[in-house]
Each structure stands twice: as C-alpha cells, then as structure tokens.
C-alpha cells in the first residue's frame, strides 16, 4: 500500500520513473509539469497531484510506456492523452495528463 499511496508525495521519484520508463520504451521525454497537490475530496486524507508529460516517439513505444505505467506499483491515473500526427516519418508527440496520489 505504501508503494501505491506513499505518505509523502515523492514527485521527484515519480518523475525519475517516468524518465526511465520513457527512455526504456523508446520515447523522448520532452517536458514535465507538476501542479500543486489538492485533496481528493473534502474530508479525505488522500491528495491528488496533477502531472503532465510530453513525449515523442513511435506509437508502439507509447503503448509500451502506458503498459509500464499500468504495471507500476504507484497508483497512476491517466486522465487525458493527446497526440499529434507527425509531419514526416512516424514520430508522434504525446501529451499526457495524469494524477498521482499520496497521503
């Protein structure tokens, strides 16, 4: 449970995981954006932390990256995925909006 919902936000650890997994999947991590933590709901002790990432690479690599997120011990909620078709070749740009949670 501690791995899925850590007591501290551990955002740098999560961003390190994202960087490592994107590289291993064959993607280039272009940018990250972390917003301020908010309570999940009134009266709750669980915080949600919005995280945005921008990735570039082929579609199969992106599928592998999503699979790595799904299989991670951290509770990650992918909210939105935007992708842009390439001008030439097969390099897509993917923008993800996610939330991670902590106590």
DSSP file (Angstrom, degrees, kcal/mol; ACC not computed):
  #  RESIDUE AA STRUCTURE BP1 BP2  ACC     N-H-->O    O-->H-N    N-H-->O    O-->H-N    TCO  KAPPA ALPHA  PHI   PSI    X-CA   Y-CA   Z-CA
    1    1 A X     >        0   0    0      0, 0.0     4,-3.2     0, 0.0     0, 0.0   0.000 360.0 360.0 360.0 -38.0    0.0    0.0    0.0
    2    2 A X  T  4  +     0   0    0      1,-0.2     5,-0.1     2,-0.2    72,-0.0   0.861 360.0  50.0 -59.8 -36.1    2.9    2.3    0.8
    3    3 A X  T  4 S+     0   0    0      1,-0.2     3,-0.4     2,-0.1    -1,-0.2   0.887 115.8  41.3 -70.5 -38.2    4.2    2.0   -2.8
    4    4 A X  T  4 S+     0   0    0      1,-0.3    71,-1.6    70,-0.2    97,-0.4   0.902 133.6  19.5 -75.8 -42.1    0.8    2.8   -4.3
    5    5 A X  S  < S-     0   0    0     -4,-3.2    -1,-0.3    69,-0.1    97,-0.2  -0.730  84.4-164.1-129.1  80.5   -0.1    5.6   -1.9
    6    6 A X  B     -a  102   0A   0     95,-0.5    97,-2.5    -3,-0.4    -3,-0.1  -0.236  26.3-125.2 -67.0 155.5    3.0    6.9   -0.3
    7    7 A X  S    S+     0   0    0     95,-0.2     2,-0.3    96,-0.2    -1,-0.1   0.838 100.3  45.1 -68.6 -33.3    2.9    9.1    2.8
    8    8 A X  S    S-     0   0    0     95,-0.1    95,-0.1     1,-0.1    -2,-0.1  -0.828  93.7-117.4-107.3 150.8    4.9   11.8    1.1
    9    9 A X        -     0   0    0     -2,-0.3    -3,-0.1    93,-0.1     5,-0.1   0.845  32.0-167.0 -58.0 -36.3    4.2   12.9   -2.4
   10   10 A X     >  +     0   0    0      1,-0.1     4,-1.8     3,-0.1     5,-0.1   0.866  21.3 162.3  50.4  43.2    7.6   11.7   -3.7
   11   11 A X  H  >  +     0   0    0      1,-0.2     4,-2.7     2,-0.2     5,-0.2   0.899  68.9  55.1 -61.2 -43.2    7.1   13.6   -7.0
   12   12 A X  H  > S+     0   0    0      1,-0.2     4,-2.1     2,-0.2    -1,-0.2   0.890 107.2  51.2 -59.7 -36.7   10.8   13.6   -7.9
   13   13 A X  H  > S+     0   0    0      2,-0.2     4,-2.1     1,-0.2    -1,-0.2   0.911 111.1  48.2 -63.7 -41.4   10.8    9.8   -7.6
   14   14 A X  H  X S+     0   0    0     -4,-1.8     4,-2.5     2,-0.2    -2,-0.2   0.915 111.0  49.5 -65.7 -42.4    7.8    9.6   -9.9
   15   15 A X  H  X S+     0   0    0     -4,-2.7     4,-2.5     2,-0.2    -1,-0.2   0.867 109.4  52.7 -65.5 -35.0    9.4   11.9  -12.5
   16   16 A X  H  X S+     0   0    0     -4,-2.1     4,-2.5    -5,-0.2    -1,-0.2   0.910 109.4  49.6 -63.5 -42.1   12.5    9.8  -12.4
   17   17 A X  H  X S+     0   0    0     -4,-2.1     4,-2.9     2,-0.2     5,-0.3   0.921 110.7  49.7 -60.5 -45.3   10.4    6.7  -13.0
   18   18 A X  H  X S+     0   0    0     -4,-2.5     4,-2.5     1,-0.2     5,-0.2   0.915 111.9  48.2 -61.1 -44.0    8.7    8.4  -16.0
   19   19 A X  H  X S+     0   0    0     -4,-2.5     4,-2.0     2,-0.2    -2,-0.2   0.927 114.3  45.7 -63.1 -45.3   12.0    9.5  -17.4
   20   20 A X  H  X S+     0   0    0     -4,-2.5     4,-2.5     1,-0.2    -2,-0.2   0.928 115.5  45.7 -64.3 -45.8   13.5    6.0  -17.1
   21   21 A X  H  X S+     0   0    0     -4,-2.9     4,-1.8     2,-0.2    -2,-0.2   0.866 110.8  52.3 -69.0 -36.3   10.4    4.2  -18.5
   22   22 A X  H  X>S+     0   0    0     -4,-2.5     5,-3.3    -5,-0.3     4,-0.7   0.927 112.4  46.1 -65.2 -42.0   10.1    6.6  -21.4
   23   23 A X  H ><5S+     0   0    0     -4,-2.0     3,-0.9    -5,-0.2    -2,-0.2   0.925 113.0  48.7 -64.7 -45.3   13.7    6.0  -22.3
   24   24 A X  H 3<5S+     0   0    0     -4,-2.5    -1,-0.2     1,-0.2    -2,-0.2   0.785 110.4  52.7 -66.5 -26.7   13.4    2.2  -22.0
   25   25 A X  H 3<5S-     0   0    0     -4,-1.8    -1,-0.2    -5,-0.2    -2,-0.2   0.614 122.6-104.6 -83.1 -12.9   10.2    2.3  -24.1
   26   26 A X  T <<5S+     0   0    0     -3,-0.9    32,-0.4    -4,-0.7     2,-0.3   0.693  78.9 125.3  96.7  21.8   11.9    4.2  -26.9
   27   27 A X      < -     0   0    0     -5,-3.3     2,-0.5    -6,-0.2    -1,-0.3  -0.727  56.7-128.9-110.0 161.1   10.4    7.6  -26.3
   28   28 A X  E     -B   56   0A   0     28,-2.8    28,-1.9    -2,-0.3     2,-0.7  -0.955  18.3-138.2-109.2 122.7   12.0   11.0  -25.7
   29   29 A X  E     +B   55   0A   0     -2,-0.5    26,-0.2    26,-0.2     3,-0.1  -0.722  26.3 175.8 -80.1 113.6   10.7   12.9  -22.6
   30   30 A X  E     -     0   0A   0     24,-2.8     2,-0.3    -2,-0.7    25,-0.2   0.867  56.8 -14.9 -90.0 -40.8   10.3   16.5  -23.8
   31   31 A X  E     -B   54   0A   0     23,-1.3    23,-2.3     2,-0.0     2,-0.3  -0.993  50.1-152.2-160.0 160.2    8.8   18.2  -20.8
   32   32 A X  E     -B   53   0A   0     -2,-0.3     2,-0.3    21,-0.2    21,-0.2  -0.959   6.5-168.9-134.1 154.7    7.1   17.7  -17.4
   33   33 A X  E     -B   52   0A   0     19,-2.4    19,-3.4    -2,-0.3     2,-0.5  -0.958   1.9-169.5-146.5 124.1    4.7   19.8  -15.5
   34   34 A X  E     -B   51   0A   0     -2,-0.3    17,-0.2    17,-0.2     2,-0.2  -0.968   8.8-158.8-119.2 127.4    3.6   19.3  -11.9
   35   35 A X        -     0   0    0     15,-2.5     2,-0.1    -2,-0.5    -2,-0.0  -0.460  36.8 -74.1 -96.7 172.9    0.8   21.2  -10.3
   36   36 A X        -     0   0    0     -2,-0.2    14,-0.4     1,-0.1    -1,-0.1  -0.390  53.8-105.7 -68.2 140.2    0.0   21.9   -6.7
   37   37 A X        -     0   0    0     12,-0.2     2,-0.3    -2,-0.1    12,-0.2  -0.374  40.1-171.1 -65.9 144.0   -1.3   18.9   -4.7
   38   38 A X  E     -C   48   0A   0     10,-2.6    10,-3.5    -2,-0.1     2,-0.1  -0.951  31.3 -94.5-134.1 153.6   -5.0   19.1   -3.8
   39   39 A X  E     -C   47   0A   0     -2,-0.3     8,-0.3     8,-0.2     3,-0.1  -0.452  29.4-132.8 -64.3 140.2   -7.3   17.0   -1.5
   40   40 A X  S    S-     0   0    0      6,-3.0     2,-0.3     1,-0.3    -1,-0.1   0.916  83.0 -20.4 -61.3 -44.0   -9.0   14.2   -3.5
   41   41 A X  S >  S-     0   0    0      5,-0.4     3,-2.0    -3,-0.0    -1,-0.3  -0.970  88.6 -71.4-157.8 162.4  -12.3   15.2   -1.8
   42   42 A X  T 3  S+     0   0    0     -2,-0.3     3,-0.1     1,-0.3    -2,-0.0  -0.309 119.5  17.9 -58.6 135.8  -13.5   17.1    1.3
   43   43 A X  T 3  S+     0   0    0      1,-0.3    -1,-0.3     2,-0.0     2,-0.3   0.456  99.6 122.2  82.5   0.4  -12.8   15.1    4.5
   44   44 A X    <   -     0   0    0     -3,-2.0    -1,-0.3     2,-0.1    -5,-0.0  -0.653  55.8-152.7 -95.5 152.3  -10.3   12.9    2.8
   45   45 A X        +     0   0    0     -2,-0.3     2,-0.4    -3,-0.1    -1,-0.1   0.366  69.7  99.4 -97.6   1.6   -6.6   12.4    3.8
   46   46 A X        -     0   0    0     -5,-0.1    -6,-3.0    55,-0.0    -5,-0.4  -0.770  59.4-154.8 -97.0 131.8   -5.6   11.5    0.2
   47   47 A X  E     -CD  39 102A   0     55,-3.8    55,-1.8    -2,-0.4     2,-0.4  -0.791   3.2-148.3-102.9 146.2   -4.0   14.1   -2.0
   48   48 A X  E     -CD  38 101A   0    -10,-3.5   -10,-2.6    -2,-0.3     2,-0.5  -0.933   8.5-162.6-110.2 139.1   -4.1   14.2   -5.8
   49   49 A X  E     - D   0 100A   0     51,-2.8    51,-2.0    -2,-0.4     2,-0.2  -0.947  13.9-139.8-124.4 109.1   -1.1   15.6   -7.7
   50   50 A X  E     - D   0  99A   0     -2,-0.5   -15,-2.5   -14,-0.4     2,-0.4  -0.494  23.5-176.4 -69.6 133.1   -1.6   16.6  -11.3
   51   51 A X  E     -BD  34  98A   0     47,-2.6    47,-3.3    -2,-0.2     2,-0.4  -0.998   8.0-166.5-132.2 132.2    1.3   15.7  -13.5
   52   52 A X  E     -BD  33  97A   0    -19,-3.4   -19,-2.4    -2,-0.4     2,-0.4  -0.954   7.4-178.2-117.9 139.7    1.7   16.5  -17.2
   53   53 A X  E     -BD  32  96A   0     43,-2.0    43,-2.8    -2,-0.4     2,-0.5  -0.983  15.7-152.7-134.9 148.9    4.3   15.0  -19.5
   54   54 A X  E     +BD  31  95A   0    -23,-2.3   -24,-2.8    -2,-0.4   -23,-1.3  -0.990  21.5 179.4-120.9 127.2    5.1   15.5  -23.2
   55   55 A X  E     -BD  29  94A   0     39,-3.2    39,-3.2    -2,-0.5     2,-0.4  -0.884  14.0-156.5-127.2 154.9    6.7   12.6  -25.0
   56   56 A X  E     +BD  28  93A   0    -28,-1.9   -28,-2.8    -2,-0.3     2,-0.3  -0.998  41.9  81.6-133.6 139.0    7.9   12.0  -28.6
   57   57 A X  E    S- D   0  92A   0     35,-2.3    35,-2.6    -2,-0.4   -30,-0.1  -0.947  74.6 -38.3 158.8-174.4    8.4    8.7  -30.4
   58   58 A X     >  -     0   0    0    -32,-0.4     4,-1.5    -2,-0.3     3,-0.4  -0.374  54.1-113.8 -75.8 156.5    6.6    6.0  -32.4
   59   59 A X  H  > S+     0   0    0     31,-0.3     4,-2.2     1,-0.2     5,-0.2   0.885 113.2  56.1 -59.9 -43.6    3.2    4.7  -31.4
   60   60 A X  H  > S+     0   0    0      1,-0.2     4,-1.8     2,-0.2    -1,-0.2   0.873 106.5  52.1 -58.8 -34.7    4.3    1.2  -30.3
   61   61 A X  H  > S+     0   0    0     -3,-0.4     4,-2.0     2,-0.2    -1,-0.2   0.881 107.4  52.5 -66.5 -37.4    6.8    2.7  -27.9
   62   62 A X  H  X S+     0   0    0     -4,-1.5     4,-2.5     2,-0.2    -2,-0.2   0.898 106.7  52.4 -65.0 -40.7    4.0    4.8  -26.4
   63   63 A X  H  X S+     0   0    0     -4,-2.2     4,-2.0     1,-0.2    -1,-0.2   0.907 109.2  50.1 -60.5 -41.4    1.9    1.7  -25.9
   64   64 A X  H  X S+     0   0    0     -4,-1.8     4,-2.0     2,-0.2    -2,-0.2   0.880 108.9  52.2 -64.3 -37.8    4.8    0.1  -24.0
   65   65 A X  H  X S+     0   0    0     -4,-2.0     4,-2.1     2,-0.2    -2,-0.2   0.926 108.9  49.3 -63.8 -45.4    5.2    3.2  -21.9
   66   66 A X  H  X S+     0   0    0     -4,-2.5     4,-2.4     1,-0.2    -1,-0.2   0.880 109.5  52.6 -62.0 -37.5    1.5    3.1  -20.9
   67   67 A X  H  X S+     0   0    0     -4,-2.0     4,-2.1     2,-0.2    -1,-0.2   0.893 107.5  51.7 -64.4 -39.8    1.8   -0.6  -20.1
   68   68 A X  H  X S+     0   0    0     -4,-2.0     4,-0.6     2,-0.2    -2,-0.2   0.889 110.0  49.5 -64.1 -39.5    4.8    0.3  -17.8
   69   69 A X  H >< S+     0   0    0     -4,-2.1     3,-0.8     1,-0.2    -2,-0.2   0.924 111.2  49.5 -62.5 -44.0    2.6    2.9  -16.0
   70   70 A X  H 3< S+     0   0    0     -4,-2.4    -2,-0.2     1,-0.2    -1,-0.2   0.868 113.4  45.9 -63.5 -37.4   -0.2    0.4  -15.6
   71   71 A X  H 3< S+     0   0    0     -4,-2.1    -1,-0.2    -5,-0.1    -2,-0.2   0.492  89.4 109.2 -87.0  -3.6    2.2   -2.2  -14.1
   72   72 A X  S << S-     0   0    0     -3,-0.8     4,-0.2    -4,-0.6    -3,-0.0  -0.314  75.4-126.0 -71.6 157.9    4.0    0.2  -11.8
   73   73 A X  S    S+     0   0    0      2,-0.1     2,-0.3   -70,-0.0    -1,-0.1   0.694  86.5  91.7 -75.9 -17.7    3.4   -0.1   -8.0
   74   74 A X  S    S-     0   0    0     -5,-0.1     2,-0.8     1,-0.1   -70,-0.2  -0.576  87.3-115.8 -79.6 137.9    2.4    3.5   -7.9
   75   75 A X        +     0   0    0    -71,-1.6    26,-0.8    -2,-0.3     2,-0.5  -0.655  44.1 176.0 -74.7 108.4   -1.2    4.4   -8.3
   76   76 A X  E     -E  100   0A   0     -2,-0.8     2,-0.6    -7,-0.2    24,-0.2  -0.971  17.7-161.6-121.3 128.1   -1.3    6.5  -11.5
   77   77 A X  E     -E   99   0A   0     22,-2.8    22,-1.8    -2,-0.5     2,-0.6  -0.923   7.5-154.3-112.1 108.1   -4.4    7.8  -13.1
   78   78 A X  E     +E   98   0A   0     -2,-0.6    20,-0.3    20,-0.2     3,-0.1  -0.732  18.7 173.8 -82.0 120.1   -4.1    8.7  -16.7
   79   79 A X  E     +     0   0A   0     18,-2.9     2,-0.3    -2,-0.6    19,-0.2   0.869  58.5   8.4 -95.9 -45.0   -6.8   11.3  -17.4
   80   80 A X  E     -E   97   0A   0     17,-1.7    17,-2.4     2,-0.0     2,-0.4  -0.992  52.8-164.2-142.6 146.1   -6.2   12.5  -20.9
   81   81 A X  E     -E   96   0A   0     -2,-0.3     2,-0.4    15,-0.2    15,-0.2  -0.993   9.7-178.1-130.4 124.9   -4.0   11.6  -23.8
   82   82 A X  E     -E   95   0A   0     13,-2.8    13,-3.2    -2,-0.4     2,-0.4  -0.963   5.8-176.3-117.1 138.3   -3.4   14.0  -26.7
   83   83 A X  E     -E   94   0A   0     -2,-0.4     2,-0.4    11,-0.2    11,-0.2  -0.990  14.2-148.8-137.3 151.8   -1.3   13.0  -29.7
   84   84 A X  E     -E   93   0A   0      9,-2.2     9,-1.3    -2,-0.4     2,-0.1  -0.955  23.1-120.7-120.5 130.7   -0.2   14.9  -32.8
   85   85 A X        -     0   0    0     -2,-0.4     7,-0.1     7,-0.2     2,-0.1  -0.385  36.4-105.9 -70.4 146.1    0.4   13.2  -36.1
   86   86 A X        -     0   0    0      3,-0.2     3,-0.1     1,-0.1    -1,-0.1  -0.362   9.1-140.5 -74.1 150.7    3.9   13.6  -37.5
   87   87 A X  S    S+     0   0    0      1,-0.3     2,-0.3     4,-0.2    -1,-0.1   0.906  91.1   0.8 -70.5 -43.7    4.7   15.9  -40.4
   88   88 A X  S >  S+     0   0    0      3,-0.2     3,-0.6    -3,-0.0    -1,-0.3  -0.976 119.7   5.0-142.0 153.2    7.0   13.2  -41.8
   89   89 A X  T 3  S-     0   0    0     -2,-0.3    -3,-0.2     1,-0.2     0, 0.0  -0.310  98.1 -64.6  73.7-156.2    8.0    9.8  -40.6
   90   90 A X  T 3  S+     0   0    0     -5,-0.1     2,-0.8     2,-0.1   -31,-0.3  -0.032  84.2 124.9-126.3  30.8    6.4    8.0  -37.7
   91   91 A X    <   -     0   0    0     -3,-0.6   -33,-0.2   -33,-0.1     2,-0.2  -0.839  39.3-171.7 -96.0 111.1    7.5   10.2  -34.7
   92   92 A X  E     - D   0  57A   0    -35,-2.6   -35,-2.3    -2,-0.8     2,-0.5  -0.566  20.0-132.3 -94.3 160.8    4.4   11.3  -32.8
   93   93 A X  E     -ED  84  56A   0     -9,-1.3    -9,-2.2   -37,-0.2     2,-0.5  -0.981  23.7-166.2-112.4 128.5    4.1   13.8  -30.0
   94   94 A X  E     -ED  83  55A   0    -39,-3.2   -39,-3.2    -2,-0.5     2,-0.5  -0.958   8.0-166.9-118.9 129.0    2.1   12.6  -27.0
   95   95 A X  E     -ED  82  54A   0    -13,-3.2   -13,-2.8    -2,-0.5     2,-0.4  -0.974  11.6-169.2-114.7 123.4    0.8   14.8  -24.2
   96   96 A X  E     -ED  81  53A   0    -43,-2.8   -43,-2.0    -2,-0.5     2,-0.5  -0.911  13.9-160.8-114.1 138.5   -0.5   13.0  -21.1
   97   97 A X  E     +ED  80  52A   0    -17,-2.4   -18,-2.9    -2,-0.4   -17,-1.7  -0.986  28.9 163.8-113.6 121.5   -2.3   14.5  -18.1
   98   98 A X  E     -ED  78  51A   0    -47,-3.3   -47,-2.6    -2,-0.5     2,-0.4  -0.791  28.9-142.0-129.9 170.2   -2.1   12.2  -15.1
   99   99 A X  E     -ED  77  50A   0    -22,-1.8   -22,-2.8    -2,-0.3     2,-0.3  -0.999   9.4-166.0-133.9 136.9   -2.7   12.2  -11.4
  100  100 A X  E     -ED  76  49A   0    -51,-2.0   -51,-2.8    -2,-0.4     2,-0.3  -0.846  16.7-141.9-112.3 159.3   -0.6   10.5   -8.7
  101  101 A X  E     + D   0  48A   0    -26,-0.8   -95,-0.5   -97,-0.4     2,-0.3  -0.876  23.0 163.2-125.0 152.1   -1.9   10.1   -5.2
  102  102 A X  E      aD   6  47A   0    -55,-1.8   -55,-3.8    -2,-0.3   -95,-0.2  -0.964 360.0 360.0-154.5 167.4   -0.4   10.3   -1.7
  103  103 A X              0   0    0    -97,-2.5   -96,-0.2    -2,-0.3   -95,-0.1   0.414 360.0 360.0 -86.6 360.0   -1.5   10.6    1.9
